[in-house]
Amino acid sequence: MVSRKKSLLKAVLSLFFIISIFLPAQYAFTQVEGMTVRYVRIGALQNHYTAYGSERASTSPRPWYEGLQWPAKYPDTDNSVIERFWFGVRDFVDKDGNEFEAYGVHSTAGYVGNSLFPVKLEQTAKFEHPAVIVDGINVTAPYLQDVDHYDPDQIPDRILTNVVNTSMGLTVTRVIYAFSQEHHDNYHIKKLIFTNTGKVDYTDEVKLEQTLKDLYISLQVRYSVSREGSFSIMGGQRWGHFSWVTKRGEDYPENAGRTITEDDPIPHWLRAGFSWAGQNPSNDWDNIGGPNRDGDGRLRAIQHAGIVVLHVDKSATDKSDDPHQPHTLGWHAGDTYPSVGDMSIAAEPQMIRVYEMLKGNPHEGQGGNYRMDEAYFDQNPNPYAVHGDRGGTNVWTGFGPFTLEPGESIKIVLAEGVNGLDRQTATRIGRQWLRAFRGEDDGPFELPDGSTTTDMNEFKNEWVFTGKDSIMKTFGRAYRNIKSGYNIPQPPFPPPLFEVNSGGDRISLEWVVSPSEGEPGFAGYKIYRAVGKPDTVFEKIATLGPGARSFDDTEPRRGTAYYYYIRAYNDGSNNTTGETNPTGELHSGKFYTMTREPAYLQRAPGKSLDDIRVVPNPYNIRARHLQYPGEPDKIMFLNIPGNCVIRIYTERGDLIETIQHTDGSGDASWQSITSSRQVVVSGIYIAHITVTEDQIDPDTGDLLYRAGDTAFRKFVVIR
């Protein structure tokens, strides 16, 4: 019996194989898992894109809303919460013959396999990501999975292509363009093509051949602006609960086609909508800008995030830009929207409600085609008082109506970006505001226009609101980019290999020269360094000419962590017109070579166990920022044997941590954390050092200490 079953199975498999050979191409599956993600991580703005066609920023395994990180080198600078697309048509007949007065598709993860069928998500890079190695650790290895293909002829650093079929027979193609050029790296351009293909599932088979009548397309995006700012604002701002929305471009039809120049780089006539963080009424202090009131005062919610409309086809046959689109540009309550239902004929009433919203009618009146913040902020700085929607506020953009015959398409081009105060200014303004808040500074305070005020909140807020000009400048550069045909001046390529090695008297940097060496205008390399942590200000420490391949940093202090990046640069001879951005030198993207692992100045091991020191001793939490910048809880064991075990005990003899020291240096560090991940409390501690290998003096050949030798050191922690 078993033999007969095996024979039958072989026959079935053989038949399946034969059928698969002769099966028409339209039946070939190209299914992509709906939650497949590709990351774009080459500029100051970094984001992920999901196969089903839009993004929900809370993605596993992340326990927070992840996405639109700006500035990306700092942690917790995520600004995205959720992006929702809807598409609706009237007088529609589905593949089963059901007739709908209105039919709608909602682009969200819950409809994958029902009305959304992702068939492509791929990212193409202009060149391979450089290898960055710190003390033998390849810190860029995780980035290699971002890219599927390479195309040296493309202009953007990255092009991401996403294709989704829908049950409407409308195929949506998203093409994302990202750049590392320093004037264009805080926005991503999104080209959206909506084609009446008649494909309604994962196959290439055309199952619908009908005109899509009065197609409306609606996009609602919610921004948290920002995750870090929510630590100050609280009360749900991590999902955009207190986000305001504003808009620009009411006068776009009169200005369409204008040239933007460096003399007037802030085009408020562009069609744009963006968000910024408002007031939580639970706070009895002005939280605009998210000042770190319990820390250093730094403003943590300085971001302005949003979308600019760069092009909308007038129709399927007229590909010129329609200056009267989008038909809706404003705000909508975050979680107040109609469900499209289960896609059956029974869901027709819900779909009619969806269609009404797509035409520009806010669902349950929760939205508007105007500047929300300017209409209400002066009455109440809390946007929740306007909409009462726990989900917060969306930027709402709507397009249409369009009619698409089979095979016809509509193209819409957007750019999504983030901008605001830089880290240094946010720190300076926040610290001054905090001194005033504590009654230590009465002003006057200088405003962005050079005038002064004695109102500490006006001072802070006016600086935060300069982000409105900053984001429009960003949108202006995106506009200039597409007007040039993406022909922005190109920086040189980064070095394809950057290696950093800790040393006894220096930290050594080596690299493979940029592929751009030898090109006209190539000027050399600039090296930048950060102290203590990578998410801080990097300072330039060296400028080197063409042909340089190494640099020794001899300034580091023992025990302090150092981080680096290298940028190839040109003299700006290819960037003189100012057509798309400021003129001058151009530098390769710093994120290509930025190290994420620390390098240290490591001394040779001590020549006697008597040389061992614990630094600082005592450790005092009040002085924690003075000893090792960026690593406030760090305690160092210095002049130790090159190979040893350090066991740390409480005064009563409880073992709380074991450090295996095997790198041959005389330095080891401890972050004041026990093996059970608890921060140590105040008290006396004992370090027991056991030598694990004989140590020979390299100069004399004498035995310095033997494996098994031990030493004890007491040290004090005051917290």
C-alpha angles and dihedrals in degrees: 000000000000090000091052090050091051091050091050091049091051090050092051092048091048091051091049089051092051092047091049090056095053097034111120115256093245089069093056110115118231096173119163121198105257096232095047108134136202120194124215105205110159105098145039088280114058127180146159127237125206129217098235091068108260137042139256102189096210099085131168128285089021113090091203141051103283125192148076093047111193126199083021098196091068124072123246095021093129114139106174126093108163141339119205127191125190128185123191138179135174132234093023131167115201126215090270093055097255112150118222128191085207129005125196138186123201115205102220134121094256092068098053108127091015106063100345122065115180111205103167140028115159137148125211123199129202091224140356117283109258117252112244115193126185116187090334096314115121100219095182097056093102091057094061092077090062093076130068101175142009127227116178091189097063118100102213117071090234134020117188118193122197124178124188127178117208135204087248091067088247113130115205119206118190118192115187121198120197129181135196094200103123096238094049106036100097098069137051121214115224119200109193120193119188112195130183096227099150089229109139104173142021094298132082091237114124106228101164127052106177139114115263102226125208095349113197123192121197130186124191120182128182122204128195095199087218149003090200091046089055088066086068101033097040123173098098101316087131086078095036098266093151100031118135121210127211135171142207137194104068085140095047095117090061092047103036111134095021117148116241115215137182088253089063106017100156107081107187087175092074117107102255142146125192144165138229132179120267137190127306105215090212089070115083090202133064105271098179106136092020099255114202092241095176094045135032095325095245113160107248102179102056096125125117109193131182154105136286123199109226103172140002122182112238090222143331089278100035110061096181118114115272107222091197094062137127094055089200126038118159140069139316133186110266105236101018105101137114120262117235089220128217095323091249125122087261088068093061095106091055091047091053088055090049090051092052090054091049089055088062103270110130112236108253087353092289101141146028147210095242144074101292096190095051091048096053115009097090090052094048127352090210110092091195087071088064102049106014089211113143090211094064130227132322131206101237123208124173132185136189164335099233131164117215123192116202108294095016124120145192124216125209122180121200136166125212118202148157131215141155142125117346119244096258094051092044089053095047095047093042094051092050091048090050092052089052091046089055091048094250098115126041095182146186092220122202116236124211092261092055096257121116140232137186091214107100093199094049087050093052097041097048089056091049091050092057081082088079090066091040095056092047089052087053091050089048090057091050088052091050090048096057092040087059091051089251087298096141118154109273126229120221119272116267120247107279091223128034118177128186122190129186115229145182098255103007145017109243124215123193132172145174109249119259117268084233093069109120094031117121112275097015105151107178138252140320123203124206130192136196124197125224100352139020095235096073139077114306115213125206110249103171143020115197133182131240115298095032112140105171146027132189117214105208097170102078121116121232115267096013121120118237131194129192148185132186127212128195110216142189131213094251095252088133091049107059107113101068088216095133105012144348115310125244141064120358124208133201114254112283093212090067093068105021111130119229096187123069127245121207140198100247122194126207116269118274119268094224136029086235088069094066114119135181114217125227100022112197098029107211119189091213090064097039094115093054102060108048113009114225093011103074098170097046124128120185131211106207135193091017124152113278091243118032147118120247115202117189120207136182117242090264092053105261112149107229104166142011122203120196106207111195109143096095095240128119094240134084130165137208126194095211091256126129124228087261090057096254122139109240120248129225114293149091117300133190126217114204111196119197120188112229100186135031112262118219122193103243091210102047104017090233121145107251098184138341133237106271096033112132141200136186130214129183121210136175130229119199114188 
